[in-house]
Each structure stands twice: as structure tokens, then as C-alpha cells.
Amino acid sequence: QVQLVESGGGLVQPGGSLRLSCAASGIIFSTYTMGWYRQAPGKQRERVAGVTSGGSTDYADSVRGRFTISRDNAKNTLYLQMNSLKAEDTAVYFCNALLPWMNYWGRGTQVTVSS
């Protein structure tokens, strides 16, 4: 059974930092392209960042330079370090595991940026 479990969300003030984690089980984690997506109220889900099995990364323009995605294949865990958070980063953040024939999602973790 495949499970992606996000953690690390919460309430943070503007300018603050959070680190999200996604613990994966039931998949050969190292072979998957992993990604973080987010969905704000009333908006479509958007891709935040991704990392391939080979370690190549990509970022949405809105987070580039502030967020860092990384993976630890030994721990089957994906991370998202979020710095200089803004109110517009408020959303539910989802972990995604992708192969050409497989696509898995976690249930999400809420991030709220507010003073």
C-alpha cells in the first residue's frame, strides 16, 4: 500500500521559515520524481517544486530563491525548506510521487502565513 504522509505545516509569521517533510512507503522512492504542490482556497492546485530521481530540481517562479526541495533516498523522505514566507504562500501543501505510469498524492499539510 502506497502512503505519502506530509508533516511540518503550521502557522508562521511573514518572513518566517518552515520545513515540510513527506515520508513515503510502499514505493521504490529513489526511482520516482517527487514534487510539492499547493492549493490555496478558491484556487487551482499549482506545482511548487520538483526533484527528479537524478537530483535535478525545478521551482515555480513565485518560490524560486526562497524554497529548497531535497530528498533523502535512504530515509524515503522528501523535504521542502521554506524561507522568507509570505501571506500568499498560505495553502495546503501536497506531496506527489510520479512515474510515467504511476501518480500518487499525499493528503496534505496546512501552511498558514499570518501575523
HUKA-V179387 format. One record per backbone hydrogen bond with DSSP energy under -0.5 kcal/mol. CO is the residue of the C=O (numbers start at 1). NH is the residue of the N-H. Records with the same first field share a line. If there is no record, write none. Layout:
BEGIN
CO: NH, NH
END
This chain:
BEGIN
3: 25
4: 6, 107
5: 23
7: 21
10: 112
12: 114
13: 16
15: 84
16: 85
18: 82
20: 80
21: 7
22: 24, 78
23: 5
25: 3
27: 29
28: 31
29: 32
32: 34
33: 98
34: 51
35: 96
36: 48, 49
37: 94
38: 46
39: 92
40: 43
46: 38
48: 60
49: 36
50: 58
51: 34
52: 55
56: 52
58: 50
60: 63, 64
63: 66, 67
66: 83
67: 65
68: 81
70: 79
71: 73
72: 75, 76, 77
76: 24
77: 72
78: 22
79: 70
80: 20, 82
81: 68, 83
82: 18
85: 15
86: 89
87: 90
91: 93, 111
92: 39
93: 109
94: 37
95: 106
96: 35
97: 104
98: 33
99: 102
102: 99
104: 97
109: 93
110: 10
111: 91
112: 12, 114
END
